[in-house]
Amino acid sequence: MKQPLFKDIQASPSGYGSIHLDREEFVAALGELDSMDEIGALRKSAGELKLLIAGSESGQSVDAQGNGDLVTLRRDVLASELDQILEARTIERAKYYVKRLERGVKKVKTSSLNDINLHRWKEHTEIVTDSLWIMPKRDHTGAHLAWYWGNFVPQIPHQLILRYTKKGEWVLDPFVGSGTTLIECRRLGRNGIGLELSAEVATRAEELVRQEKTRHSAKTDIVIGDARTIDAQRALANSGANQIQLLIMHPPYHDIISFSDDSKDLSNASSTDEFLKMFGDVLDNLDPVLERGRYFALVIGDKYSKGEWIPLGFYCMSEVLKRRYSLKSIVVKNFEETRAKRDQKQLWRYRALVGGFYIFKHEYIFVFKKK
Ligand SMILES: C[S@@+](CC[C@H](N)C(=O)[O-])C[C@H]1O[C@@H](n2cnc3c(N)ncnc32)[C@H](O)[C@@H]1O
């Protein structure tokens, strides 16, 4: 056996706890581990590999020259996979872990919905899979300036886009407001179309979205119009799309914030029933452009009116379920505390104690799949 076994592997530290390895050499080293018949020798070699990787952190190892195909691995995940090999009690178990690691380096396995490599799913720790989203701070980076009253935190479209689209696919947000969804599309290399009733808001959003730097060739457009009646097929065609693969809707939470004086604005609906009728009209208008089998995420919160909790979220969910959608998840997301809310905290607490209610601290993200 070659000594030391892993001297040929070139590793270099890269950014946030990740490591670049020469794919071919790393696969060859794993192949050598796999060919061993004795657990002691296998452990010894796996231990050498672990040391080499740990050493690269302090810059001891040689930088990859870039002539080979590099694979980038999360250092902590790789270390834990090597630990599993080291701690295996039998040679068969150790080889099972070696083969699993090799598969993750050699092959990419994705579903038809996104680009998550399922062979290396442990590395995707940025993707939330729990139904409770506590996001203490909004993302303020790049063009996310949070200038628009009633916007959502960028992390919402970020999560949804990563989970339900592949690079180059199309996202539609018919209540695009300040363009949060489109900024995320640019970052993540997805194409995005936004609809917005207010020309003024759309124009400002368009300018800011364009300022977001992208290293992808993502296309983003905002079309001014009423999401209930706009010719969605034509809007898509003008942008070069035929169908969309993800629909993200963040409508007004009825009249909680008045977005304009326009009677076509959902925030001006005269009653909950009228709001739901308008919301249903948007659904019917846009449903045809969403590809079957793909996802629709609705972000909405509830409201109070005359001492009663109005479950707008669940009412809207029922509207969707009357159509050809199945419910995949109900996510509950915390409201971040704004300065205005902080200043009024005690007043709201008093009101809640007197009025027998609880203070809103959450909104919903309903996730549906089109049948
Ligand atoms: C809750 S905000 C969306 C905010 C957006 N997610 C963001 O991060 O900026 C709802 C938006 O829907 C728009 N809107 C209301 N009625 C509409 C309609 N019928 N068609 C299109 N947009 C509408 C409002 O002008 C407002 O900008």
The ligand as a Tripos MOL2 file, in Angstrom:
@<TRIPOS>MOLECULE
LIG
   27    29     1     0     0
SMALL
NO_CHARGES

@<TRIPOS>ATOM
      1 C1        -48.4300   42.5660    0.7480 C.3       1 LIG1
      2 S1        -47.9030   43.5260   -0.6010 S.3       1 LIG1
      3 C2        -46.6570   42.5450   -1.3500 C.3       1 LIG1
      4 C3        -45.2840   42.9240   -0.8660 C.3       1 LIG1
      5 C4        -44.1430   42.1560   -1.5210 C.3       1 LIG1
      6 N1        -44.1420   40.7540   -1.1620 N.3       1 LIG1
      7 C5        -42.8020   42.7650   -1.1080 C.2       1 LIG1
      8 O1        -41.9740   42.0700   -0.4890 O.co2     1 LIG1
      9 O2        -42.6140   43.9550   -1.3550 O.co2     1 LIG1
     10 C6        -49.2670   43.3930   -1.7000 C.3       1 LIG1
     11 C7        -49.1140   44.1410   -3.0190 C.3       1 LIG1
     12 O3        -50.2160   43.7910   -3.8560 O.3       1 LIG1
     13 C8        -50.5490   44.8980   -4.6660 C.3       1 LIG1
     14 N2        -51.9200   44.6630   -5.1700 N.ar      1 LIG1
     15 C9        -53.1040   44.8330   -4.5480 C.ar      1 LIG1
     16 N3        -54.1240   44.4880   -5.3500 N.ar      1 LIG1
     17 C10       -53.5760   44.0610   -6.5100 C.ar      1 LIG1
     18 C11       -54.1130   43.5620   -7.7320 C.ar      1 LIG1
     19 N4        -55.4350   43.4650   -7.9230 N.pl3     1 LIG1
     20 N5        -53.2470   43.1980   -8.7030 N.ar      1 LIG1
     21 C12       -51.8950   43.3260   -8.5310 C.ar      1 LIG1
     22 N6        -51.3370   43.8110   -7.4130 N.ar      1 LIG1
     23 C13       -52.1610   44.1670   -6.4030 C.ar      1 LIG1
     24 C14       -50.3770   46.0840   -3.7200 C.3       1 LIG1
     25 O4        -50.1770   47.2820   -4.4580 O.3       1 LIG1
     26 C15       -49.1560   45.6690   -2.9070 C.3       1 LIG1
     27 O5        -47.9900   46.1830   -3.4800 O.3       1 LIG1
@<TRIPOS>BOND
     1     1     2 1
     2     2     3 1
     3     2    10 1
     4     3     4 1
     5     4     5 1
     6     5     6 1
     7     5     7 1
     8     7     8 2
     9     7     9 1
    10    10    11 1
    11    11    12 1
    12    11    26 1
    13    12    13 1
    14    13    14 1
    15    13    24 1
    16    14    15 ar
    17    14    23 ar
    18    15    16 ar
    19    16    17 ar
    20    17    18 ar
    21    17    23 ar
    22    18    19 1
    23    18    20 ar
    24    20    21 ar
    25    21    22 ar
    26    22    23 ar
    27    24    25 1
    28    24    26 1
    29    26    27 1
@<TRIPOS>SUBSTRUCTURE
     1 LIG1         1 GROUP 0 **** ****
